[in-house]
Amino acid sequence: MNEREKILVERETYYKQIFVLFEIVKCLKNRELAFLTPKTEERKKSARYLLAFNLDYLKKHFEWIDFNKTLVNMYMSVAKLKDVPVFSYNLAERLNDENYKNFNKEYENFVVGYDLFLDFDGKENPEKCLQEVKEMKKIFDEYKVPYYVMNSSLTGFHFHIPAEYMPSMDIKELLATLNDVIYNLKGVYNLSCLDESVIDMKRICKVPYSIVADGSVCLPLNDFQLESFRPENVKIGNVLRTTMIKNRGLIVRTHNLSEDILKENVKKFISEFE
C-alpha cells in the first residue's frame, strides 16, 4: 500500500466517526464549503459555494465528489454568510442559474461578518514557520484577543479571530484595514512565513477537523499541542488515538474575559497595527 492509498483508508475510518462530522458541520454554519483537489491529483473534481449546515448535506457532498477515491482538501469561507441559495453541482447549470449569477455579482450583500485570518506557510522552512506561529500566539495573548489556532497541513497554520468579535464596519473598509494589519504585523515582527497576499471577500481557508491531502487533520490546537507540535502528531491515525474530538470545538482563547472586553481588545489590536 502506497502513501496515497494509506491516507485514503485512514481518512475513510476518520470520517466514519459521527462526532467528527458534527464538529465539521458546526464550523460550517453560515460559511461556504468548497472542495479543491491538489495539483498532485489526476482526478480533478472541485466545487465552491456549497452549504453543509447539517450532516445529510455534508454526506451528500462527500458522495458527489467520490470522497473515498479522491484526495481533496476542504475549505470554508473566511466570511460569514447569510441566505446563500442552494446550487447545482453541475457548472453548466450553475452558469445559467439567475440565483448563482446574482450571488457571484452581489456576494457582498450576503456577507454578515469576516474573521481576522492569518495564514502561515511552512513548506519552505517548517521549523521557522512553527517558531513564528508561537511568536504570533504570544502577541495575541499579550493583547488578550480571542482567537484559535490550528495546523492547516503538516507544516502550515491558521489563526482566526472569529467574526463575532470584529469591529462593526463596512465590509470593504474592514478588508482594507485587515490588509494593512497583516502587512504591518509581517513587517514589525519579521514574520517571513505569514502570507500577506491580498485579503478579499471570497477568500477561503481550511475547514477545522477536515483532512488535508498530505494526511494531516486540521486540528484546533490547545497550548500544549502547539508548544509540543510535531507533524506526526496531527496525522490521521495519531489524532484518532490521542485526541477526544467529540464536542471539542475550536478552543477559542477568551482569557476569562467578557465578550464586550474582548471586542474592545480586538479593536485596540487592530488600531495599533493598521
ROVEXGU-164888 format. One record per residue (C-alpha): x, y, z; residue number from 1. Coordinates in nm, 4 decimals, always signed. Layout:
BEGIN
{X=X | Y=Y | Z=Z | resi=NUM};
...
***
This chain:
BEGIN
{X=+0.0000 | Y=+0.0000 | Z=+0.0000 | resi=1};
{X=+0.1495 | Y=+0.3336 | Z=-0.1047 | resi=2};
{X=+0.1183 | Y=+0.6581 | Z=+0.0957 | resi=3};
{X=-0.1817 | Y=+0.7847 | Z=-0.1022 | resi=4};
{X=-0.3736 | Y=+0.4584 | Z=-0.0527 | resi=5};
{X=-0.2871 | Y=+0.4616 | Z=+0.3190 | resi=6};
{X=-0.4257 | Y=+0.8149 | Z=+0.3582 | resi=7};
{X=-0.7478 | Y=+0.7213 | Z=+0.1771 | resi=8};
{X=-0.8007 | Y=+0.4191 | Z=+0.4039 | resi=9};
{X=-0.7308 | Y=+0.6154 | Z=+0.7233 | resi=10};
{X=-0.9435 | Y=+0.9059 | Z=+0.6042 | resi=11};
{X=-1.2421 | Y=+0.6767 | Z=+0.5468 | resi=12};
{X=-1.2084 | Y=+0.5487 | Z=+0.9056 | resi=13};
{X=-1.1808 | Y=+0.9043 | Z=+1.0380 | resi=14};
{X=-1.4908 | Y=+1.0342 | Z=+0.8592 | resi=15};
{X=-1.6972 | Y=+0.7385 | Z=+0.9743 | resi=16};
{X=-1.6811 | Y=+0.8874 | Z=+1.3248 | resi=17};
{X=-2.0104 | Y=+1.0746 | Z=+1.3599 | resi=18};
{X=-1.8660 | Y=+1.3118 | Z=+1.6205 | resi=19};
{X=-1.6023 | Y=+1.4225 | Z=+1.3662 | resi=20};
{X=-1.8732 | Y=+1.5126 | Z=+1.1152 | resi=21};
{X=-2.0652 | Y=+1.7036 | Z=+1.3825 | resi=22};
{X=-1.7587 | Y=+1.9172 | Z=+1.4623 | resi=23};
{X=-1.7121 | Y=+1.9936 | Z=+1.0922 | resi=24};
{X=-2.0766 | Y=+2.0879 | Z=+1.0435 | resi=25};
{X=-2.0629 | Y=+2.3225 | Z=+1.3437 | resi=26};
{X=-1.7656 | Y=+2.5003 | Z=+1.1867 | resi=27};
{X=-1.9521 | Y=+2.5372 | Z=+0.8560 | resi=28};
{X=-2.2550 | Y=+2.7158 | Z=+0.9999 | resi=29};
{X=-2.3038 | Y=+3.0348 | Z=+0.7939 | resi=30};
{X=-1.9956 | Y=+2.9537 | Z=+0.5861 | resi=31};
{X=-1.9402 | Y=+2.8461 | Z=+0.2287 | resi=32};
{X=-1.7941 | Y=+2.4979 | Z=+0.1821 | resi=33};
{X=-1.5513 | Y=+2.4293 | Z=-0.1032 | resi=34};
{X=-1.3712 | Y=+2.1181 | Z=-0.2263 | resi=35};
{X=-1.0453 | Y=+2.1645 | Z=-0.4177 | resi=36};
{X=-0.8240 | Y=+1.8823 | Z=-0.5405 | resi=37};
{X=-0.4479 | Y=+1.9441 | Z=-0.5088 | resi=38};
{X=-0.2278 | Y=+1.9661 | Z=-0.8166 | resi=39};
{X=-0.0907 | Y=+1.6173 | Z=-0.7484 | resi=40};
{X=-0.4299 | Y=+1.4536 | Z=-0.8041 | resi=41};
{X=-0.5071 | Y=+1.3273 | Z=-1.1535 | resi=42};
{X=-0.8843 | Y=+1.3270 | Z=-1.0930 | resi=43};
{X=-0.9924 | Y=+1.6911 | Z=-1.0721 | resi=44};
{X=-1.3294 | Y=+1.7433 | Z=-0.9093 | resi=45};
{X=-1.3762 | Y=+2.0743 | Z=-0.7352 | resi=46};
{X=-1.6672 | Y=+2.2928 | Z=-0.6299 | resi=47};
{X=-1.7369 | Y=+2.6136 | Z=-0.4397 | resi=48};
{X=-2.0426 | Y=+2.7776 | Z=-0.2839 | resi=49};
{X=-2.1720 | Y=+2.4594 | Z=-0.1203 | resi=50};
{X=-2.3720 | Y=+2.4516 | Z=+0.2020 | resi=51};
{X=-2.3283 | Y=+2.1953 | Z=+0.4783 | resi=52};
{X=-2.5478 | Y=+2.3077 | Z=+0.7655 | resi=53};
{X=-2.6370 | Y=+1.9521 | Z=+0.8617 | resi=54};
{X=-2.4904 | Y=+1.6019 | Z=+0.8341 | resi=55};
{X=-2.7112 | Y=+1.4998 | Z=+0.5420 | resi=56};
{X=-2.5812 | Y=+1.7829 | Z=+0.3255 | resi=57};
{X=-2.2212 | Y=+1.7087 | Z=+0.4169 | resi=58};
{X=-2.2602 | Y=+1.3384 | Z=+0.3395 | resi=59};
{X=-2.4278 | Y=+1.4241 | Z=+0.0095 | resi=60};
{X=-2.1281 | Y=+1.6364 | Z=-0.0873 | resi=61};
{X=-1.8897 | Y=+1.3546 | Z=+0.0088 | resi=62};
{X=-2.0862 | Y=+1.1165 | Z=-0.2119 | resi=63};
{X=-2.0867 | Y=+1.3555 | Z=-0.5084 | resi=64};
{X=-1.7118 | Y=+1.4099 | Z=-0.5003 | resi=65};
{X=-1.6486 | Y=+1.0337 | Z=-0.4689 | resi=66};
{X=-1.4715 | Y=+1.1063 | Z=-0.1447 | resi=67};
{X=-1.3348 | Y=+0.7578 | Z=-0.0787 | resi=68};
{X=-1.1369 | Y=+0.7623 | Z=-0.4034 | resi=69};
{X=-1.0322 | Y=+1.1263 | Z=-0.4301 | resi=70};
{X=-0.7754 | Y=+1.3145 | Z=-0.2244 | resi=71};
{X=-0.9344 | Y=+1.6546 | Z=-0.1858 | resi=72};
{X=-0.8988 | Y=+1.9457 | Z=+0.0534 | resi=73};
{X=-1.1972 | Y=+2.1030 | Z=+0.2256 | resi=74};
{X=-1.2198 | Y=+2.4803 | Z=+0.2594 | resi=75};
{X=-1.4655 | Y=+2.7265 | Z=+0.4094 | resi=76};
{X=-1.5213 | Y=+3.0962 | Z=+0.3555 | resi=77};
{X=-1.3390 | Y=+3.3360 | Z=+0.5854 | resi=78};
{X=-1.6576 | Y=+3.5423 | Z=+0.5601 | resi=79};
{X=-1.9758 | Y=+3.4533 | Z=+0.7466 | resi=80};
{X=-2.2697 | Y=+3.4497 | Z=+0.5072 | resi=81};
{X=-2.6490 | Y=+3.4639 | Z=+0.5144 | resi=82};
{X=-2.9272 | Y=+3.3431 | Z=+0.2814 | resi=83};
{X=-2.6946 | Y=+3.1591 | Z=+0.0406 | resi=84};
{X=-2.9006 | Y=+2.9749 | Z=-0.2250 | resi=85};
{X=-2.8516 | Y=+2.6044 | Z=-0.2938 | resi=86};
{X=-2.6770 | Y=+2.5490 | Z=-0.6277 | resi=87};
{X=-2.6403 | Y=+2.2529 | Z=-0.8610 | resi=88};
{X=-2.3126 | Y=+2.0623 | Z=-0.8694 | resi=89};
{X=-2.3252 | Y=+2.0945 | Z=-1.2487 | resi=90};
{X=-2.1244 | Y=+2.4000 | Z=-1.3549 | resi=91};
{X=-2.3219 | Y=+2.4482 | Z=-1.6792 | resi=92};
{X=-2.6464 | Y=+2.4569 | Z=-1.4821 | resi=93};
{X=-2.4946 | Y=+2.6979 | Z=-1.2321 | resi=94};
{X=-2.3884 | Y=+2.9400 | Z=-1.5027 | resi=95};
{X=-2.7473 | Y=+2.9551 | Z=-1.6298 | resi=96};
{X=-2.8953 | Y=+2.9956 | Z=-1.2813 | resi=97};
{X=-3.0038 | Y=+3.3540 | Z=-1.2081 | resi=98};
{X=-2.9553 | Y=+3.2971 | Z=-0.8356 | resi=99};
{X=-2.5966 | Y=+3.1902 | Z=-0.8995 | resi=100};
{X=-2.5298 | Y=+3.4917 | Z=-1.1203 | resi=101};
{X=-2.6742 | Y=+3.7215 | Z=-0.8556 | resi=102};
{X=-2.4754 | Y=+3.5533 | Z=-0.5762 | resi=103};
{X=-2.1492 | Y=+3.5914 | Z=-0.7668 | resi=104};
{X=-2.2215 | Y=+3.9512 | Z=-0.8601 | resi=105};
{X=-2.3674 | Y=+4.0625 | Z=-0.5271 | resi=106};
{X=-2.1545 | Y=+3.8490 | Z=-0.2900 | resi=107};
{X=-2.1008 | Y=+4.1488 | Z=-0.0647 | resi=108};
{X=-2.4722 | Y=+4.1572 | Z=+0.0167 | resi=109};
{X=-2.4551 | Y=+3.8043 | Z=+0.1589 | resi=110};
{X=-2.1637 | Y=+3.8795 | Z=+0.3930 | resi=111};
{X=-2.2534 | Y=+3.9336 | Z=+0.7602 | resi=112};
{X=-1.9067 | Y=+3.9045 | Z=+0.9157 | resi=113};
{X=-1.5406 | Y=+3.8373 | Z=+0.8464 | resi=114};
{X=-1.2657 | Y=+3.6772 | Z=+1.0565 | resi=115};
{X=-0.9233 | Y=+3.8227 | Z=+1.1085 | resi=116};
{X=-0.7437 | Y=+3.5366 | Z=+0.9366 | resi=117};
{X=-0.3677 | Y=+3.4722 | Z=+0.9338 | resi=118};
{X=-0.2131 | Y=+3.2038 | Z=+0.7138 | resi=119};
{X=+0.1388 | Y=+3.0820 | Z=+0.7948 | resi=120};
{X=+0.3020 | Y=+2.8768 | Z=+0.5177 | resi=121};
{X=+0.5780 | Y=+2.6413 | Z=+0.6301 | resi=122};
{X=+0.6507 | Y=+2.4482 | Z=+0.3124 | resi=123};
{X=+0.9898 | Y=+2.6125 | Z=+0.2617 | resi=124};
{X=+1.1001 | Y=+2.6174 | Z=+0.6259 | resi=125};
{X=+0.8740 | Y=+2.4233 | Z=+0.8676 | resi=126};
{X=+1.0845 | Y=+2.4937 | Z=+1.1773 | resi=127};
{X=+1.0934 | Y=+2.8692 | Z=+1.1165 | resi=128};
{X=+0.7188 | Y=+2.8703 | Z=+1.0476 | resi=129};
{X=+0.6437 | Y=+2.6971 | Z=+1.3776 | resi=130};
{X=+0.8689 | Y=+2.9410 | Z=+1.5609 | resi=131};
{X=+0.6841 | Y=+3.2357 | Z=+1.4056 | resi=132};
{X=+0.3444 | Y=+3.0822 | Z=+1.4880 | resi=133};
{X=+0.4472 | Y=+3.0537 | Z=+1.8527 | resi=134};
{X=+0.5568 | Y=+3.4191 | Z=+1.8433 | resi=135};
{X=+0.2214 | Y=+3.5183 | Z=+1.6933 | resi=136};
{X=+0.0420 | Y=+3.3321 | Z=+1.9705 | resi=137};
{X=+0.2373 | Y=+3.5303 | Z=+2.2315 | resi=138};
{X=+0.1357 | Y=+3.8541 | Z=+2.0602 | resi=139};
{X=-0.2323 | Y=+3.7591 | Z=+2.0620 | resi=140};
{X=-0.2069 | Y=+3.6526 | Z=+2.4269 | resi=141};
{X=-0.0417 | Y=+3.9816 | Z=+2.5238 | resi=142};
{X=-0.3267 | Y=+4.1748 | Z=+2.3632 | resi=143};
{X=-0.5791 | Y=+3.9309 | Z=+2.5123 | resi=144};
{X=-0.7738 | Y=+3.8981 | Z=+2.1905 | resi=145};
{X=-0.9999 | Y=+3.5970 | Z=+2.1266 | resi=146};
{X=-0.8514 | Y=+3.3554 | Z=+1.8747 | resi=147};
{X=-0.7998 | Y=+2.9960 | Z=+1.7811 | resi=148};
{X=-0.5028 | Y=+2.8370 | Z=+1.6062 | resi=149};
{X=-0.4855 | Y=+2.5159 | Z=+1.4067 | resi=150};
{X=-0.2461 | Y=+2.3436 | Z=+1.1714 | resi=151};
{X=-0.3601 | Y=+2.3715 | Z=+0.8096 | resi=152};
{X=-0.1297 | Y=+2.0927 | Z=+0.6869 | resi=153};
{X=+0.1755 | Y=+1.9093 | Z=+0.8206 | resi=154};
{X=+0.3711 | Y=+2.2359 | Z=+0.8009 | resi=155};
{X=+0.1233 | Y=+2.5277 | Z=+0.7852 | resi=156};
{X=-0.1010 | Y=+2.7032 | Z=+1.0382 | resi=157};
{X=-0.4105 | Y=+2.9226 | Z=+1.0526 | resi=158};
{X=-0.5071 | Y=+3.1801 | Z=+1.3146 | resi=159};
{X=-0.8617 | Y=+3.3163 | Z=+1.3374 | resi=160};
{X=-1.0147 | Y=+3.5951 | Z=+1.5403 | resi=161};
{X=-1.3808 | Y=+3.4989 | Z=+1.4885 | resi=162};
{X=-1.6083 | Y=+3.7426 | Z=+1.3064 | resi=163};
{X=-1.8342 | Y=+3.7971 | Z=+1.6075 | resi=164};
{X=-1.5511 | Y=+3.9790 | Z=+1.7858 | resi=165};
{X=-1.4540 | Y=+4.2001 | Z=+1.4919 | resi=166};
{X=-1.5375 | Y=+4.5735 | Z=+1.4699 | resi=167};
{X=-1.8676 | Y=+4.6618 | Z=+1.3086 | resi=168};
{X=-1.7849 | Y=+4.8441 | Z=+0.9855 | resi=169};
{X=-1.8457 | Y=+4.8304 | Z=+0.6129 | resi=170};
{X=-1.7016 | Y=+4.5061 | Z=+0.4786 | resi=171};
{X=-1.4843 | Y=+4.6793 | Z=+0.2181 | resi=172};
{X=-1.3439 | Y=+4.9120 | Z=+0.4825 | resi=173};
{X=-1.2776 | Y=+4.6145 | Z=+0.7114 | resi=174};
{X=-1.0949 | Y=+4.4232 | Z=+0.4369 | resi=175};
{X=-0.8747 | Y=+4.7251 | Z=+0.3603 | resi=176};
{X=-0.7970 | Y=+4.7586 | Z=+0.7319 | resi=177};
{X=-0.7104 | Y=+4.3899 | Z=+0.7678 | resi=178};
{X=-0.4764 | Y=+4.4082 | Z=+0.4686 | resi=179};
{X=-0.2881 | Y=+4.6874 | Z=+0.6474 | resi=180};
{X=-0.2846 | Y=+4.4954 | Z=+0.9766 | resi=181};
{X=-0.1356 | Y=+4.1825 | Z=+0.8185 | resi=182};
{X=+0.1208 | Y=+4.3810 | Z=+0.6197 | resi=183};
{X=+0.2322 | Y=+4.5669 | Z=+0.9327 | resi=184};
{X=+0.2402 | Y=+4.2562 | Z=+1.1534 | resi=185};
{X=+0.4636 | Y=+4.0854 | Z=+0.8996 | resi=186};
{X=+0.6988 | Y=+4.3835 | Z=+0.8867 | resi=187};
{X=+0.7113 | Y=+4.4732 | Z=+1.2569 | resi=188};
{X=+0.7734 | Y=+4.1178 | Z=+1.3772 | resi=189};
{X=+0.9605 | Y=+3.9932 | Z=+1.0702 | resi=190};
{X=+0.7123 | Y=+3.7112 | Z=+1.0139 | resi=191};
{X=+0.8532 | Y=+3.5753 | Z=+0.6893 | resi=192};
{X=+0.6107 | Y=+3.2804 | Z=+0.6751 | resi=193};
{X=+0.2965 | Y=+3.4954 | Z=+0.7135 | resi=194};
{X=+0.1067 | Y=+3.5125 | Z=+0.3848 | resi=195};
{X=+0.0401 | Y=+3.8777 | Z=+0.3022 | resi=196};
{X=-0.1482 | Y=+3.8163 | Z=-0.0231 | resi=197};
{X=-0.4464 | Y=+4.0438 | Z=-0.0642 | resi=198};
{X=-0.7402 | Y=+3.9683 | Z=+0.1632 | resi=199};
{X=-1.0581 | Y=+3.9548 | Z=-0.0403 | resi=200};
{X=-1.4231 | Y=+3.8974 | Z=+0.0331 | resi=201};
{X=-1.4330 | Y=+3.5495 | Z=-0.1195 | resi=202};
{X=-1.1181 | Y=+3.4156 | Z=+0.0456 | resi=203};
{X=-1.1332 | Y=+3.0578 | Z=+0.1700 | resi=204};
{X=-0.9369 | Y=+2.8657 | Z=+0.4339 | resi=205};
{X=-0.9095 | Y=+2.5070 | Z=+0.5556 | resi=206};
{X=-1.2031 | Y=+2.3603 | Z=+0.7498 | resi=207};
{X=-1.1257 | Y=+2.2666 | Z=+1.1121 | resi=208};
{X=-1.1260 | Y=+1.8885 | Z=+1.1690 | resi=209};
{X=-1.1072 | Y=+1.8182 | Z=+0.7955 | resi=210};
{X=-0.8288 | Y=+1.6064 | Z=+0.6464 | resi=211};
{X=-0.5687 | Y=+1.7525 | Z=+0.4118 | resi=212};
{X=-0.4334 | Y=+1.5606 | Z=+0.1136 | resi=213};
{X=-0.0978 | Y=+1.5292 | Z=+0.2934 | resi=214};
{X=-0.2597 | Y=+1.3038 | Z=+0.5555 | resi=215};
{X=-0.2924 | Y=+1.5594 | Z=+0.8352 | resi=216};
{X=-0.6004 | Y=+1.6611 | Z=+1.0299 | resi=217};
{X=-0.6656 | Y=+2.0364 | Z=+1.0534 | resi=218};
{X=-0.6722 | Y=+2.0260 | Z=+1.4307 | resi=219};
{X=-0.7531 | Y=+2.3241 | Z=+1.6551 | resi=220};
{X=-0.4562 | Y=+2.3194 | Z=+1.8911 | resi=221};
{X=-0.4513 | Y=+2.3815 | Z=+2.2641 | resi=222};
{X=-0.1474 | Y=+2.5495 | Z=+2.4193 | resi=223};
{X=+0.0324 | Y=+2.2239 | Z=+2.4939 | resi=224};
{X=-0.0301 | Y=+2.0827 | Z=+2.1459 | resi=225};
{X=+0.1113 | Y=+2.3945 | Z=+1.9830 | resi=226};
{X=+0.4131 | Y=+2.4150 | Z=+2.2126 | resi=227};
{X=+0.4980 | Y=+2.0474 | Z=+2.1565 | resi=228};
{X=+0.3891 | Y=+2.0386 | Z=+1.7908 | resi=229};
{X=+0.5345 | Y=+1.7741 | Z=+1.5635 | resi=230};
{X=+0.3921 | Y=+1.6994 | Z=+1.2169 | resi=231};
{X=+0.3359 | Y=+1.3335 | Z=+1.3084 | resi=232};
{X=+0.1087 | Y=+1.4429 | Z=+1.5958 | resi=233};
{X=-0.1608 | Y=+1.5608 | Z=+1.3528 | resi=234};
{X=-0.1535 | Y=+1.2644 | Z=+1.1188 | resi=235};
{X=-0.4910 | Y=+1.0906 | Z=+1.0987 | resi=236};
{X=-0.4093 | Y=+0.7787 | Z=+1.2988 | resi=237};
{X=-0.2406 | Y=+0.9691 | Z=+1.5799 | resi=238};
{X=-0.5283 | Y=+1.2169 | Z=+1.6114 | resi=239};
{X=-0.7793 | Y=+0.9320 | Z=+1.6403 | resi=240};
{X=-0.5674 | Y=+0.7649 | Z=+1.9061 | resi=241};
{X=-0.4791 | Y=+1.0677 | Z=+2.1173 | resi=242};
{X=-0.7488 | Y=+1.3350 | Z=+2.0777 | resi=243};
{X=-1.1040 | Y=+1.3359 | Z=+2.2134 | resi=244};
{X=-1.2807 | Y=+1.5159 | Z=+1.9285 | resi=245};
{X=-1.6410 | Y=+1.4891 | Z=+2.0466 | resi=246};
{X=-1.7672 | Y=+1.8382 | Z=+2.1452 | resi=247};
{X=-1.4087 | Y=+1.9650 | Z=+2.1353 | resi=248};
{X=-1.4868 | Y=+2.2813 | Z=+1.9418 | resi=249};
{X=-1.2376 | Y=+2.5387 | Z=+1.8178 | resi=250};
{X=-1.0607 | Y=+2.6038 | Z=+2.1511 | resi=251};
{X=-1.1060 | Y=+2.9809 | Z=+2.1260 | resi=252};
{X=-0.8901 | Y=+3.1638 | Z=+2.3825 | resi=253};
{X=-1.1116 | Y=+3.4120 | Z=+2.5653 | resi=254};
{X=-0.8753 | Y=+3.4773 | Z=+2.8604 | resi=255};
{X=-1.1736 | Y=+3.4573 | Z=+3.1013 | resi=256};
{X=-1.2906 | Y=+3.7969 | Z=+2.9742 | resi=257};
{X=-1.6376 | Y=+3.9161 | Z=+2.8799 | resi=258};
{X=-1.7425 | Y=+3.9454 | Z=+2.5161 | resi=259};
{X=-1.7508 | Y=+4.3263 | Z=+2.5403 | resi=260};
{X=-1.3934 | Y=+4.3450 | Z=+2.6731 | resi=261};
{X=-1.2723 | Y=+4.1013 | Z=+2.4081 | resi=262};
{X=-1.4263 | Y=+4.3171 | Z=+2.1365 | resi=263};
{X=-1.2513 | Y=+4.6221 | Z=+2.2798 | resi=264};
{X=-0.9225 | Y=+4.4321 | Z=+2.2857 | resi=265};
{X=-0.9645 | Y=+4.3371 | Z=+1.9196 | resi=266};
{X=-1.0424 | Y=+4.6980 | Z=+1.8321 | resi=267};
{X=-0.7277 | Y=+4.8134 | Z=+2.0140 | resi=268};
{X=-0.5133 | Y=+4.5464 | Z=+1.8469 | resi=269};
{X=-0.6376 | Y=+4.6454 | Z=+1.5019 | resi=270};
{X=-0.5916 | Y=+5.0174 | Z=+1.5657 | resi=271};
{X=-0.2273 | Y=+4.9656 | Z=+1.6657 | resi=272};
{X=-0.1376 | Y=+4.7746 | Z=+1.3503 | resi=273};
{X=-0.3487 | Y=+4.9360 | Z=+1.0784 | resi=274};
***
